[in-house]
Amino acid sequence: MRQRALVIGGSVGGLFAAHLLRQAGWDGAVYERAAASLGDRGTGIGTRPELFAAMRRAGIASNDTLGIDVLGRVGLGADGRVLHERTARAVTSAWSRIWRPLREALPDALYTGDKALVRVEQNADGVSAAFADGSHAEADLLVAADGLHSTVRAQLLPGLAPSYAGFAAWRGVVEPRQLAPELHEMMFRHMVFGFPDGELMLSIPMPVPQGAPGERCCHFVWFRQADETALRALCTDATGKAHGLSIPPPLIRPELIAGIKHDATARLAPQLAALVTGTAQIILQPIFDLKAPQIAFGRVALVGDAAFVARPHVASGVMKAALDAESLADALSAGGDVAAALARYNADRQPYGAWLVERGRHIGAAIAARDAEPQQRMRTIMREYGAAGVGAPLLRRAD
């Protein structure tokens, strides 16, 4: 008789877990909090070959719709001059380009939306999930893929919460029609860096989320320091309503958008400033991180951002979720009872997750440094930033 798994969270990590557990001989079902499709969420992501290998293992064929090639990295001074270049070829993708084929390949009967988890209970014989609508589900294993603010993690590790990193990222997506043609070669084929004091501006080419194969746009991220008091002010709308530590993009006060565009013109290279001033909807994203001391609890396993949240400087969130799911499937396939398998999973992935969080903090410290020698700071960031950063170990293990 096939064993059954409950997967809490229908984002990329949950879908990878569902597919790979099915490949390993388990039955599984995904329960997602959101009622609507997640297909339009997310922006650009970094990749490595391990991500596409995990997709093939999940039954998703690699093709030219999944990513685009990036030729290298360019560092610009405030006057627009090229200060440093690195030949570091890479492939970038868009979050939706990974989520959609995973979702489409999962039978609809195995994916239920509008299911908000309330609590998890387990014993020696199984695990159960209780949902806000009063329903319950039972299984042999529960996979928590419910993200940064994981309900499962909060129950199992009540003293652990995401930590604000002291940075807020202003983000946007720019299409070719929004930029002058002479900027296209640089901005749509290279990662482009700018280095205001204590900050980092980064432009990353990405495939158009719902466009034809090969169509390009770019995703910019401007990391700016802001303490928690300043962040709460940024997350207060024009009516004076405070939204805590995040705010829906349409509610960002117009004067803040005007201010960020003014600062872009004053502090960034003209090529990078054009991205900010040419964007209709700028998004504010507070940066958090979280390191869990344990990611397996009897019959419950945490994967992806439910287990660890690394700063986006490592550009590895989607890849880590995929490889967490692979490791979990491998541990369960190796035999033994569920608790023993999850102990193996914990031993494999917890050290890597902890290392990834520390790597994100290391790069964040280089970004925030105000007394560093400028050339050294620039070269360090351009060398180490992202999924292809020099010195990154294999994603399977930290050793």
Secondary structure, DSSP 8 states (H G I E B T S, - for coil): ---EEEEE--SHHHHHHHHHHHHTT-EEEEE-S-SS-STT---EEE--HHHHHHHHHTT----TTS-EEE-EEEEE-TTS-EEEEE---EEEEEHHHHHHHHHHHS-GGGEE-S--EEEEEE-SS-EEEEETTS-EEEESEEEE---TT-HHHHHHSTT---EEEEEEEEEEEE-GGGS-GGGHHHHHHEEEEE--TT-EEEEEEEE-TTS-TT-EEEEEEEEEE--HHHHHHHTB-TTS-B-TT---GGGS-HHHHHHHHHHHHHHS-HHHHHHHHT-SS-EEEEEEEEE-S--EETTEEE-GGGTEE--GGG--HHHHHHHHHHHHHHHHHT-S-HHHHHHHHHHHHHHHHHHHHHHHHHHHHHHH-SSS-HHHHHHHHHHH-STT-TT---TT---
